[in-house]
């Protein structure tokens, strides 16, 4: 579930606080939570005295560790190789929620402490004020379960420095706070214990009836808190390794896999990246390569529409059912993917995953750009 509160401010405005409340599952998003958030954010956007929104997760372990993968697995298994209606509803509403956050007129502040994975990053990526903490661990490890980075990642991975987006997608690399700031996934870093001081400071801010001014006020409020936090500065591993990552990601996928197979390193982060890539779903690797080959000039809405088809086809025709079984259900960590190696995949298998099953005007997200306006 999601808990919603309205915090009274000193000048008659209110702050909307939405707390993901499923700590046993690390606040993983299910369909009910997506629907609750979508409805409440639309309502708050219309509320004149609502100055800003804060999204946080219950507990100290995670903001949100992703989507409800187990329910998606069940839906995919029940659909027996066909597109699941339930999964279609879940992904369409999740992507609509993510798009709403990207285009939200009022300030949205995301408290991204602890694990922020998959669908959690979808909530965070589009927020106007994204906060990480020393405990933040951000990743999109979908290559391990037969998926690919979705929730708008086609858009934001394409706009990262150099080949970083492709590296994150293929290796599921876990991003720390400093990395997130470097990659453009976060705007500020605060201490883990500063959530309550942040909420208190927001209620004391001199909010206006101008959304533009309120964005500046929210930024100023967070910046003041950041200046008072005693966080020991740490270097970004990825910033220091940009040229290395660009070299590793050069050329086509066959080149990249050959390079990683030959890679010998004592750096733990790079060794883990190698293991994840080389044990990942070959179909996912091919799909991530296709995703990375697309133009970075595509609109966010176009990316979401493409992702809806890709996600549903991964469940119906890809490695998702087997990947989730091996990692999360039976936990034998020995997936029997459809293809033993990337080189075995025919082009037709990739095209089956990426082709849209809808005519443009019948796409479930055809009206995505109107989210927040017509979609009410």
N, C-alpha and C positions, 0 to 999 in steps of 0.2 A: 504494500500500500504506500501511498504518499501522504504525508502529513502537511497540511496547509495552515499557515498562521499569517495574521496581519499585525505587524508590530507598529504601534503608534509612535509617530515622530513628534518632536517638540513644537512643530509649527502647523499641525493639522493634517499633514500627509501621512501615508503609511508605507511600510516596506513589506512586500510579499515574500514570505519564507516558505519554500517548498523543500521538504526533507524526505528523501527516499528512505523508506522504513522497511527494509527487509534484510537486517544485518546478518542473519544466518546464511543467506545466499550472497553476501557481500553486496547487497542492494542491487542485485541483477534485475533488469527491467522485464516485467511481464506485460501482457497486453493490457490488463487493468490499469497498471501504473502509467503506461503510455497514454491511455485514454484520459485518465485523471489529469495528467500534466497538460495535455493538449487543451482540454476544456478549461482548466483553471488559468492557463497562460492567456488564452483568448479573452477570458473574462477580465483578467487584470489589465490587459492591454487597453480595454475600453474604460477602465475605472480612472476617472480624472485625478483623484488624489493619491493614486498608487504611484509612488515616485520611482521605485526600483524593485527588482526581483532578485532574491538570493536562492540559488540551488545548492543543496548540500546533501550529504549522506549520513545516515544514522551510524553511530559507532566511530571508532578511530581506525578501522582497518581499510575502509574503502569509501570513495564517493560512489562509484558504480563499477562493478566488475564485468559488465557486459549485458547482453540480452539473455532471454530465457531459452538457452540452447537446448535444455532437456525437453521442454515442451515442443520446440521446433523439430527436434529429432523424432518425437512421437508423431507429430503431424506428418512429417515426411515419410516415416515408415508406414503410416496408415494410408497414405496416398498411393503407395505401391508403384512408384516410378512415374506418377503424374504430378502436375502442379497442385499443391495443397491450397485449398481455399482459405484455411485458417492461417497458414503462413503468409498468404497474399495479403490478408487483412492486417496481420501483425507488421510486416515490413512496410506496407503502404502507410499505416498510421505512424510508425516509428519515424520514417523518413519525412513525413509531413510535420511531425513534431520538431525534428532536427532543423528542417527548413524554416519553421516559424521562429526558432531561436536565432538562426542566422539573420533573419530579416526583422526581428523584434524592434519596435520603435523605442521602447523604454530600456534603461540599463538592465542588463542581466549579468549578475555576478555569480560565477561558479566557484565553489570551494572544492578544488580538486586535490584533496589530500588522500593518502593511501592509494589503493589500486584504482586506476582509471583505465578501463580496458574496453575495446570493442564499442558496444553501444553506449558505454559511459563517455568515451571520447566523442561520440556523436553528439551527446548533450553539451559537452564542454567546448568543442571546437568552434561553434558558431556564436558563443556568448561574447558580449561586448567587453567584459572584464573577467579574465580567466586567471585564477589564483592557484599557484602550486605551493607546496610546502616541502620541507626536507624529507617527509615520508612518501611523497608522491612517486608512484610507479606506473607509468603510462605505457600501454602497449596495444598493438593490434596483431595478436598471434594466430589469426585465422588460418594461416597456411598449414597449421598442425591439424586442423579438423576439417579440411576440405572446403573451406570458404575462402574469402579474400577480404581485404580491408574495404568495408562498405560505409554506411552512415555518413556519406559525403566525403570519404577519404579520396575518392577519385579526383576531387577538387582540391582538398588541402594538401595531400601528399605531392601533387603535381607542382605546387608552389613553394616547396621547400628548397633550401640551398642545394645546388648541384644534384647529385644522385641520391640524396638522403631519403626522399620519399620511396623510391624503389627499394632501397636497402631496408627500410623499416617494414615494408610490405612483405618482402621475401624472407626476412630473418626473424620477424616478430620481436625485434630488439626492444628491451625495456628501457624507457626513457626516464631519466631522473629530472629533478626540477630544473637544474641548470641547462640540461639538454633541451627541455621543453621551451625555455626562454629563447635559446638559440634558434630552434626550429620554427618559432612562431606559433607554437601550440599554447603558450601561456604569455601573460602580460606582466604579472607581478609574482613575487615570492614573499610569503609571510611565514611566521613560525606556526607550528602545528597547534599551539595553544592560543592562537589569536582569533579564532572564529568568533568567540563571544565578544571580545573587544571590538571586532569589526562590526558586529550587529549593533552594539551599543553606539559606536561612532556614527553608523549610518542613521540611527534614529535621532541623532543630534545635528545632523547635517541640515543646512538652510535650503531645503528643496524649493524649487520653483514650479510654476505651471508650464515650463518649457522642457520638452524632452531633450533638446540639444544641450541646454544648460545643465540638466540633471546628469547627463553623461560626464560632463566636466567635473561636477561635484562628486560623483562616485569615484572618478579617477583620483581626484585630490584626496579624498578620504582614505583610499587604499594606499596611496603614495605616502601619506603622513604616517600610517601604521608601519609601512615597510621601513621607513627611516628609523623607527624606534625599535625594530626587532633586532635581536642579537643573533643573527644567523651567520655562522662561520662561512666565509666565501669558499666555494669549491669550483674548480674548473669544469667545463663541459667536456666530457670525453668525446662527444661527437664533433664539437667545434674544433678540438685539437686534432681530430682524425678525418677532417673533411677531404683532404687530398687522397688519403688512403682509401676511404669509402668510394670516392669517385673512380679510382683505379680499379677497385674490386668490381664495381658495377659497370665497367666499360664493355662495349660490345653487345652481342646477343646473349640469350639465356644459356646457350650451350657453352659460350666462352666463360660466362660467370660461374656456371656449375663446375667447369673444368678447373677454373682458378681456385674455387673454394675447396675442391677435392684435393688439390695440391698444397693448400695453405697449411703451413706449420706456424703456430703462434703460441706464446705463453701468456698472452693477454686474455684474461678470463671472459671479458665481454665479447671478444671476437671469436673465441673458441665456442662459446655458447651460440653465437649467431651462425657459425658454421654448422653446428649440430642440428639446429632448428631447420635451416634451409635444406640440408641434405636428407633430413628425415621427413620433410614436408610432403604434402600431396602433390604429385607431379601435375595433376590437372589444375590445382590451385596456383602452382608456379607459372603454368602457361597462362592462366587467367590474369594473374598479377602483371605478367609481362605485357599482355594485351592492354590492360588497364593503363599501365605506365606509358604505352606507346601513343595514347590518345593526346590530342592537343591540350595544352594547359590553358588555352583560351576559351574552352567550353564553359557555358554558364553553370552555376551551381544546380539549377533546376534540371538541366540536361543530364548532369552527372547522376542525380538522384533517380531520374527516370531510367537511365541505363542500368543503374545498380539494382533496381527492383526486378528487372528481368534476369539479371545475372544471379541474384540471390535465390530466386525461386527455382532457377534451373540448376543451381548447385545442389539444392535439396532434392530435386527430382531426378537429375541425370548425373550428378557429380559424385564426389567422394565424401559428402557431408555425413551421411548416415554411418558409414564405416569409420570415419574419423572421430566422430563423437562417441561411437560405441567403444572404440579402442582407448580413448583418452579419458572419458568421463563416466561411462556406464560400466563396462566390464573392467576397465582400467588395466588391461594387459599391455597397453602401450605397444601393440604389435598390429598396426592397421594393415589390412590387405587392400590397398588402393587398386583402382581399376587398371592402372598402368604402372608397370614396375619402374619405369624411368621416363623422364621428360621426352627423350628421343623417340619413344614408342607412340606418342600421342598424334593421331591424325588431325589435320586441320579441321576436318568436319566436327570433331569432338569439341573443339574450342568454339567454333561457330554456333554449335547447338547451345552453348552456355550463354553467348552474348546476344543472340538475335532476339529482338522484341517479339512477343507473341501477339501484340496488340497493334491495330492501326493507331496512328498518332492521336486522333480525337477520342479514341476509346481507352486510352491508357489510364489506369487508376490515378495517376498523378498528372494528368493532362492540365489540370487547373492549379498546379502547385504554386505558381507565382501569385495566385490570389489568396493563398493561405493567410489568415488574419484579416481578410477583407470579405470576400464572398463566402469563404468557408466558415460560417458561423451559424 
